[in-house]
Amino acid sequence: MNKQKQVYNNVLELIGTTPLIKLNTITEAFKGNFFAKVEGFNPGHSTKDRIALYIIEEAERQGLLKPGDTIIETTSGNTGFSIAMVSIIKGYDCILAVSSKSSKDKIDMLKTMGAKVYVCPAHVKADDPRSYYEVAKRIHKEIKDSVYINQYFNTLNIEAHYNSTGPEIWNQTNGEITHLIACSGTGGTISGAAKFLKEQNPNIKIIGIDAYGSVLQKYHETKVFDANEIYPYRIEGLGKNLIPTATNFDIIDRFVKVTDEASAHTARDLAKTEGLFVGYTSGAAFQGVKQLHEEGEFNSDSKVVVIFPDHGSRYMSKIYSDDWMSEQGFFDSEHSPCKKVVEHL
């Protein structure tokens, strides 16, 4: 790579070193300073590029992968896209077990990237043979010379963010960060970044964002897995119906739960106020920030970093579709559809 001329040998060299962008308008009434770590600037448009490259290259170092082998993964869409992208460059086949909750945009992109996609029902138990966890395990057993990434239970997921995301945030804030706020799905992003940041300053508060219908917050508070917490929700890539070992619950100070509806509107508000076209989970992350502000969590000295995991283009058929929002009952007197500004001549 020629850094001076910004000429790269392939797309994988663009992974990481994403920008930290100050939020201004949407935080105008908040105490403190707020910054978004915008992971949509990765070439695969999400933070999952980091773990895909790191885990695959670690498998290569260990001699577990050779060109022509097959990489298998469970994904809500973003990890799958990143793995498919890395597989293209490195010469691997790619098979993905995808949740039916994933947007059509994501599934279509995975197919476009040459991946073989199995769409699995979202609202079944994790140990159900139809779940995307079990489907991926079965395919891995059936295919010789295959590697199962297994992001939910792979400590390399944490390592990837410990070695990249955490140091980037520390350096970009000159070590002045007071709060890290991130959604928790597999937990790799928040756990890895938090581990690095807490080593630099143990007083940094780490706050995870969870969904209603997920077990993570209650497990963090009680260390009890409560199946009664589980019910269907719409946000992709956030929350879980199992306990991922890629989540270090001990390093997270607390969790905040957000709703599907509020998160969708907050994502749309970020586009209108900050010009940031981000995904559903990013809306959830900032919705958590709003709720923390209302609780009085921040003061004038707060320097808050919130991770926006992916790009809004993956949700055109969902939160950025007025039809979908209407179907969910998400429009009311406060929130109305986008104004019709297109005229046909």
Helices and strands as residue ranges (DSSP letters): G 11-14, E 20-23, E 33-38, G 39-41, H 48-61, E 70-75, H 78-90, E 93-99, H 104-112, E 116-120, H 132-142, E 146-148, G 151-153, H 155-163, H 165-172, E 179-183, H 188-200, E 205-211, H 216-222, G 227-229, G 249-251, E 254-258, H 260-274, H 280-295, E 303-308, G 312-315, H 322-327
